[in-house]
Amino acid sequence: MKGQTENRKIIHIDMDAFYVSVELLSRPDLANKPVAVGRAREERGVIATANYEARKYGVHSALSVSEAFRLCPNLILLPPHFENYEKISKEIYQMYCQYTDKVEPVALDECYLDVTGKGSATLIAKELKYKIRMHYGLTASVGVSCNKLIAKIASDYFKPDGFLLVKPSDVAEFIADIDIRDIQGVGNETAKKIESLKLGRTCRDLQQISLIDMIRLFGSYGEKLYYFVRGIDDRLVKAQREMKSLGTEDTFSQDLYTEDEVFNELKRQIEEIKPKANSKKLRWKTVTLKIKYKTFIQITRSKSYLDFIDDFEQTFDDVKKLLHDGNIDVSSGIRLVGITISNFEPTEHQLELIFP
């Protein structure tokens, strides 16, 4: 974490309200109205993303649909079309690869690029913003700096459609006033601990704490946090990650109480995963069933095969057996079910699927 990174040129690109923006390409009549993408309006539906008009009311991703409509009664909720988002994401990703082979996808709408030695990072970033707008009618917020931490914070600074360059000589001044909650890895629990200890709210406040005390207070994350609040980050931009798993899950508006009901949902999920796996010619060794009771207790059951398979009929039969023989009491009420295939046959690196 103490490595010299001043000579690196890192770009962080974050598409603005990506899912909603893609939907609005075919619904220009909804421009400037509060719009969100999510499952049908139901008690347990959740928001996948919201545009900035909706965010003014407090609507955000992972918020329940019922709460979103309470905050914004005139919210327009659109169903998700993840195949469209993935298609456009892959095309934009290929555009990035024309500039550098060091491209690290974080999600369908977010990437890091290391353009060290490729010319002006500022010109590359602005050109990519222009191409994304001209080719797809979408906007992206972009941050440019000498490391991933600062580039990401910079991309969030002027959203939407923002751009910010933070030069190496400006990093110390820039990071000092950044809110602790904007530092990667600082989740709710860490933020609450910092608040309870009255350590302050900005990176400048935490810069007063020694490395030893930081580790004492925050364990293994303490060392990383010590350097992060000083704007120091030597993490590399890693090219395409190998896909580790592929799956889907659903939370139901009404709890399920019979195996037949659960089987029907599992069959639908298998059919949802199937084209994704087939298009990538995946073969897997492990299938996992995820169950969450109405009491919010969650369990998983898995089966591993001796060899790689690509047989979804067999996989579905095995999932049913996991449900039937896995000491799962369906009659207690099932709130959520999900299926994941993993442990794939080694192949060339592929973009990891973020499959809601």
KEKOLZA-555580 format. One record per residue (C-alpha): x, y negated, z; residue number from 1. Coordinates in nm, 2 decimals, padded with zeros to 4 digits. Each point is the difference from the previous one (the first is absolute). Layout:
<rs>
[r [X,Y,Z],NUM],
...
</rs>
This chain:
<rs>
[r [00.00,00.00,00.00],1],
[r [00.31,-00.22,00.02],2],
[r [00.10,00.03,-00.37],3],
[r [00.06,-00.30,-00.22],4],
[r [-00.29,-00.05,-00.23],5],
[r [00.05,-00.36,-00.11],6],
[r [00.09,00.09,-00.35],7],
[r [-00.31,00.22,-00.07],8],
[r [-00.30,-00.13,-00.19],9],
[r [-00.32,00.15,00.12],10],
[r [-00.35,-00.07,-00.14],11],
[r [-00.32,00.10,00.18],12],
[r [-00.32,00.00,-00.21],13],
[r [-00.34,00.02,00.16],14],
[r [-00.31,00.00,-00.22],15],
[r [-00.27,-00.24,00.13],16],
[r [-00.31,00.19,00.12],17],
[r [00.08,00.26,-00.26],18],
[r [-00.31,00.22,00.01],19],
[r [-00.24,-00.29,00.00],20],
[r [00.20,-00.18,-00.27],21],
[r [-00.01,00.30,-00.23],22],
[r [-00.38,00.03,00.05],23],
[r [-00.05,-00.37,-00.08],24],
[r [00.17,00.05,-00.34],25],
[r [-00.33,00.15,-00.11],26],
[r [-00.22,-00.21,00.23],27],
[r [00.11,-00.37,-00.07],28],
[r [-00.35,-00.11,00.12],29],
[r [00.12,00.08,00.35],30],
[r [00.29,-00.24,-00.01],31],
[r [00.02,-00.23,00.30],32],
[r [-00.25,00.21,00.20],33],
[r [00.09,00.22,00.31],34],
[r [00.06,00.35,-00.14],35],
[r [00.14,00.31,00.16],36],
[r [00.06,00.36,-00.12],37],
[r [-00.12,00.28,00.22],38],
[r [-00.23,00.30,00.03],39],
[r [-00.38,-00.04,00.00],40],
[r [-00.15,-00.24,00.25],41],
[r [-00.03,00.23,00.29],42],
[r [00.07,00.01,00.37],43],
[r [00.34,00.17,-00.03],44],
[r [00.11,-00.13,-00.34],45],
[r [00.33,-00.20,00.01],46],
[r [00.14,-00.28,-00.21],47],
[r [00.29,00.09,-00.23],48],
[r [00.08,-00.36,-00.08],49],
[r [-00.16,-00.34,-00.02],50],
[r [00.07,-00.30,-00.21],51],
[r [00.10,-00.33,00.15],52],
[r [-00.34,-00.15,00.00],53],
[r [-00.12,00.29,00.22],54],
[r [00.31,-00.02,00.22],55],
[r [-00.11,-00.36,00.10],56],
[r [-00.28,00.17,00.19],57],
[r [00.23,00.25,00.17],58],
[r [-00.06,00.29,-00.24],59],
[r [00.31,00.22,-00.04],60],
[r [00.11,00.35,-00.09],61],
[r [-00.09,00.28,00.25],62],
[r [-00.29,-00.21,00.14],63],
[r [-00.33,00.19,00.02],64],
[r [-00.25,-00.09,-00.27],65],
[r [-00.26,-00.08,00.26],66],
[r [00.23,-00.25,00.17],67],
[r [00.10,-00.15,-00.33],68],
[r [-00.37,-00.08,-00.08],69],
[r [-00.05,-00.14,00.35],70],
[r [00.29,-00.24,-00.06],71],
[r [-00.09,-00.07,-00.36],72],
[r [-00.37,00.07,-00.08],73],
[r [00.04,-00.10,-00.36],74],
[r [00.29,00.23,-00.05],75],
[r [-00.01,00.19,-00.34],76],
[r [00.12,00.36,00.05],77],
[r [00.13,00.19,-00.30],78],
[r [00.07,00.37,-00.02],79],
[r [00.37,00.10,-00.04],80],
[r [00.14,00.13,-00.33],81],
[r [00.33,00.13,00.11],82],
[r [00.09,00.15,-00.34],83],
[r [00.00,-00.35,-00.15],84],
[r [00.22,-00.14,00.28],85],
[r [00.25,00.29,-00.04],86],
[r [00.01,-00.04,-00.38],87],
[r [00.07,-00.38,00.02],88],
[r [00.25,00.06,00.29],89],
[r [00.20,00.25,-00.21],90],
[r [00.01,-00.23,-00.30],91],
[r [00.12,-00.29,00.21],92],
[r [00.26,00.23,00.17],93],
[r [00.13,00.09,-00.35],94],
[r [00.04,-00.37,-00.07],95],
[r [00.21,-00.04,00.32],96],
[r [00.22,00.28,-00.12],97],
[r [00.09,-00.20,-00.31],98],
[r [00.19,-00.23,00.22],99],
[r [00.17,00.24,00.25],100],
[r [00.01,00.37,00.08],101],
[r [-00.01,-00.09,00.37],102],
[r [-00.37,-00.03,00.05],103],
[r [-00.16,00.12,00.33],104],
[r [-00.38,00.03,00.00],105],
[r [-00.16,-00.05,00.33],106],
[r [-00.36,00.03,-00.11],107],
[r [-00.20,-00.04,-00.32],108],
[r [00.01,-00.37,00.04],109],
[r [00.35,-00.06,00.15],110],
[r [00.36,00.05,-00.11],111],
[r [00.36,-00.09,00.08],112],
[r [00.25,-00.06,-00.28],113],
[r [00.38,-00.03,00.04],114],
[r [00.12,-00.21,-00.29],115],
[r [00.35,-00.05,00.13],116],
[r [00.23,-00.05,-00.30],117],
[r [-00.30,-00.05,-00.24],118],
[r [00.01,-00.38,-00.02],119],
[r [-00.21,-00.26,00.17],120],
[r [-00.24,00.17,00.25],121],
[r [-00.22,-00.32,-00.01],122],
[r [-00.04,00.01,-00.38],123],
[r [-00.07,00.38,00.01],124],
[r [-00.26,-00.05,00.27],125],
[r [-00.18,-00.29,-00.18],126],
[r [00.01,00.19,-00.32],127],
[r [-00.17,00.30,00.16],128],
[r [-00.26,-00.22,00.16],129],
[r [-00.07,-00.15,-00.35],130],
[r [-00.02,00.34,-00.17],131],
[r [-00.24,00.14,00.27],132],
[r [-00.23,-00.29,-00.05],133],
[r [00.02,00.00,-00.38],134],
[r [-00.03,00.37,-00.06],135],
[r [-00.24,00.10,00.28],136],
[r [-00.17,-00.32,00.11],137],
[r [00.12,00.06,00.35],138],
[r [00.21,-00.20,00.25],139],
[r [00.28,00.11,00.22],140],
[r [00.18,-00.17,00.29],141],
[r [00.38,00.03,-00.02],142],
[r [00.28,-00.04,00.25],143],
[r [00.37,-00.01,-00.09],144],
[r [00.29,00.02,00.24],145],
[r [00.31,00.20,00.09],146],
[r [-00.18,00.28,00.19],147],
[r [-00.33,00.19,00.01],148],
[r [-00.11,-00.15,00.33],149],
[r [00.02,-00.37,-00.11],150],
[r [-00.12,00.07,-00.35],151],
[r [-00.32,00.16,00.14],152],
[r [-00.07,-00.28,00.25],153],
[r [00.06,-00.25,-00.29],154],
[r [-00.25,00.17,-00.22],155],
[r [-00.27,-00.05,00.27],156],
[r [00.09,-00.36,00.06],157],
[r [-00.21,-00.17,-00.28],158],
[r [-00.26,00.26,-00.08],159],
[r [-00.18,00.02,-00.23],160],
[r [00.20,-00.04,-00.32],161],
[r [00.30,-00.12,00.20],162],
[r [00.37,-00.01,-00.06],163],
[r [00.28,-00.07,00.25],164],
[r [00.37,00.03,-00.03],165],
[r [00.20,00.02,00.33],166],
[r [00.37,-00.04,-00.07],167],
[r [00.25,00.18,00.22],168],
[r [00.11,-00.33,00.15],169],
[r [-00.36,-00.08,00.10],170],
[r [-00.08,00.34,00.16],171],
[r [00.09,-00.09,00.36],172],
[r [-00.21,-00.32,-00.01],173],
[r [-00.29,00.18,-00.18],174],
[r [-00.03,00.30,00.23],175],
[r [00.02,-00.21,00.32],176],
[r [-00.36,-00.13,-00.02],177],
[r [-00.16,00.32,-00.13],178],
[r [-00.26,00.15,00.23],179],
[r [00.11,00.33,00.16],180],
[r [-00.31,00.17,-00.14],181],
[r [00.12,-00.06,-00.35],182],
[r [00.31,00.21,00.05],183],
[r [-00.01,00.35,-00.15],184],
[r [-00.05,00.26,00.27],185],
[r [-00.16,-00.23,00.25],186],
[r [-00.34,00.16,00.04],187],
[r [-00.28,-00.08,00.25],188],
[r [00.17,00.19,00.29],189],
[r [00.34,-00.17,-00.05],190],
[r [-00.17,-00.34,-00.03],191],
[r [-00.20,00.06,00.31],192],
[r [00.31,00.10,00.19],193],
[r [00.18,-00.31,-00.12],194],
[r [-00.29,-00.21,00.11],195],
[r [-00.04,00.17,00.34],196],
[r [00.38,-00.06,00.07],197],
[r [-00.04,-00.36,-00.10],198],
[r [00.29,00.02,-00.24],199],
[r [-00.15,-00.25,-00.24],200],
[r [-00.17,00.00,-00.34],201],
[r [00.28,-00.08,-00.25],202],
[r [00.32,00.17,-00.12],203],
[r [00.19,-00.29,00.16],204],
[r [-00.15,00.10,00.34],205],
[r [00.12,00.36,-00.04],206],
[r [00.34,-00.11,-00.11],207],
[r [00.07,-00.09,00.36],208],
[r [-00.01,00.37,00.10],209],
[r [00.32,00.21,-00.01],210],
[r [00.04,00.31,-00.20],211],
[r [00.02,00.21,00.31],212],
[r [-00.32,-00.15,00.15],213],
[r [-00.18,00.04,-00.33],214],
[r [00.08,00.37,-00.01],215],
[r [-00.10,00.03,00.37],216],
[r [-00.34,-00.17,-00.07],217],
[r [-00.09,00.16,-00.34],218],
[r [00.20,00.32,-00.02],219],
[r [00.13,00.12,-00.33],220],
[r [-00.18,-00.28,-00.18],221],
[r [00.17,-00.26,00.22],222],
[r [00.32,00.00,-00.20],223],
[r [-00.18,-00.05,-00.33],224],
[r [-00.21,-00.27,00.15],225],
[r [00.31,-00.18,00.14],226],
[r [00.14,-00.03,-00.36],227],
[r [-00.34,-00.07,-00.16],228],
[r [-00.07,-00.31,00.21],229],
[r [00.33,-00.13,-00.13],230],
[r [-00.09,00.07,-00.36],231],
[r [00.25,00.28,-00.03],232],
[r [-00.11,00.31,-00.20],233],
[r [00.23,00.24,-00.18],234],
[r [-00.27,00.24,-00.12],235],
[r [00.05,00.10,-00.36],236],
[r [-00.27,-00.02,-00.27],237],
[r [-00.06,00.37,-00.07],238],
[r [-00.12,00.11,-00.34],239],
[r [-00.31,00.20,-00.05],240],
[r [-00.09,00.22,00.29],241],
[r [-00.08,00.36,-00.06],242],
[r [-00.37,00.07,00.06],243],
[r [-00.04,00.17,00.33],244],
[r [-00.38,00.06,00.01],245],
[r [-00.32,-00.06,-00.18],246],
[r [-00.34,-00.01,00.16],247],
[r [-00.32,-00.17,00.09],248],
[r [-00.24,-00.04,00.29],249],
[r [-00.34,-00.14,00.07],250],
[r [-00.18,-00.13,00.31],251],
[r [-00.38,00.07,-00.01],252],
[r [-00.29,-00.24,00.08],253],
[r [-00.17,00.30,00.16],254],
[r [00.18,00.27,00.19],255],
[r [00.01,00.35,-00.15],256],
[r [-00.12,00.29,00.20],257],
[r [00.01,00.31,-00.23],258],
[r [00.28,00.18,-00.18],259],
[r [-00.19,-00.03,-00.33],260],
[r [-00.01,-00.38,00.03],261],
[r [00.37,00.00,00.07],262],
[r [00.07,00.25,-00.29],263],
[r [-00.18,-00.23,-00.24],264],
[r [00.21,-00.30,00.10],265],
[r [00.32,00.21,-00.02],266],
[r [-00.09,00.12,-00.35],267],
[r [-00.06,-00.36,-00.11],268],
[r [00.34,-00.10,00.14],269],
[r [00.17,00.29,-00.18],270],
[r [-00.15,-00.13,-00.32],271],
[r [00.13,-00.35,00.08],272],
[r [00.35,00.12,00.05],273],
[r [00.01,00.25,-00.29],274],
[r [00.05,-00.25,-00.29],275],
[r [00.27,-00.19,00.19],276],
[r [00.20,00.32,00.07],277],
[r [-00.05,00.14,-00.36],278],
[r [00.11,-00.32,-00.16],279],
[r [00.33,00.02,00.19],280],
[r [00.03,00.38,-00.05],281],
[r [00.03,00.05,00.38],282],
[r [00.05,00.33,00.17],283],
[r [-00.03,00.02,00.37],284],
[r [00.08,00.23,00.30],285],
[r [-00.22,-00.15,00.27],286],
[r [-00.36,-00.11,00.03],287],
[r [-00.13,-00.19,00.31],288],
[r [-00.35,-00.05,00.13],289],
[r [-00.07,-00.30,00.21],290],
[r [-00.30,-00.02,00.23],291],
[r [-00.12,-00.28,00.23],292],
[r [-00.29,00.06,00.23],293],
[r [-00.26,-00.26,00.08],294],
[r [00.18,-00.04,00.33],295],
[r [00.30,-00.12,-00.20],296],
[r [00.21,00.31,00.10],297],
[r [00.21,00.09,-00.31],298],
[r [00.14,00.34,-00.09],299],
[r [00.19,00.14,-00.30],300],
[r [00.03,00.35,-00.13],301],
[r [00.25,00.10,-00.27],302],
[r [00.09,00.30,-00.22],303],
[r [00.33,00.06,-00.17],304],
[r [00.06,00.23,-00.29],305],
[r [00.30,00.22,-00.07],306],
[r [00.04,-00.15,-00.35],307],
[r [-00.11,-00.32,-00.17],308],
[r [-00.36,00.00,-00.14],309],
[r [-00.21,-00.22,-00.22],310],
[r [-00.33,00.19,00.05],311],
[r [-00.27,-00.23,00.14],312],
[r [-00.26,00.28,00.03],313],
[r [00.24,00.19,00.23],314],
[r [00.08,-00.32,00.19],315],
[r [-00.37,-00.07,00.05],316],
[r [-00.06,00.35,00.12],317],
[r [00.28,-00.04,00.25],318],
[r [-00.13,-00.33,00.12],319],
[r [-00.34,00.16,00.07],320],
[r [00.18,00.27,00.20],321],
[r [00.19,-00.26,00.20],322],
[r [-00.34,-00.16,00.08],323],
[r [-00.17,00.33,00.08],324],
[r [00.29,00.17,00.19],325],
[r [00.18,-00.30,00.14],326],
[r [-00.20,-00.03,00.33],327],
[r [-00.18,-00.30,-00.14],328],
[r [-00.35,-00.06,00.16],329],
[r [-00.19,-00.16,-00.29],330],
[r [-00.32,-00.01,00.21],331],
[r [00.17,-00.26,00.23],332],
[r [-00.03,-00.25,-00.29],333],
[r [00.26,-00.08,-00.26],334],
[r [00.08,-00.37,-00.07],335],
[r [00.28,00.04,-00.25],336],
[r [00.15,00.27,-00.22],337],
[r [00.31,-00.01,-00.23],338],
[r [00.22,00.22,-00.21],339],
[r [00.37,-00.04,-00.08],340],
[r [00.23,00.21,-00.21],341],
[r [00.37,-00.03,00.06],342],
[r [00.34,00.17,-00.01],343],
[r [00.02,-00.04,-00.37],344],
[r [00.22,00.19,-00.25],345],
[r [00.32,-00.20,-00.05],346],
[r [-00.02,-00.21,-00.32],347],
[r [00.12,-00.33,-00.13],348],
[r [-00.08,-00.30,00.23],349],
[r [-00.34,-00.14,-00.02],350],
[r [-00.18,-00.30,00.14],351],
[r [-00.16,00.09,00.33],352],
[r [-00.38,-00.01,-00.02],353],
[r [-00.18,-00.21,00.25],354],
[r [-00.34,00.17,-00.03],355],
[r [-00.26,-00.16,00.23],356],
</rs>
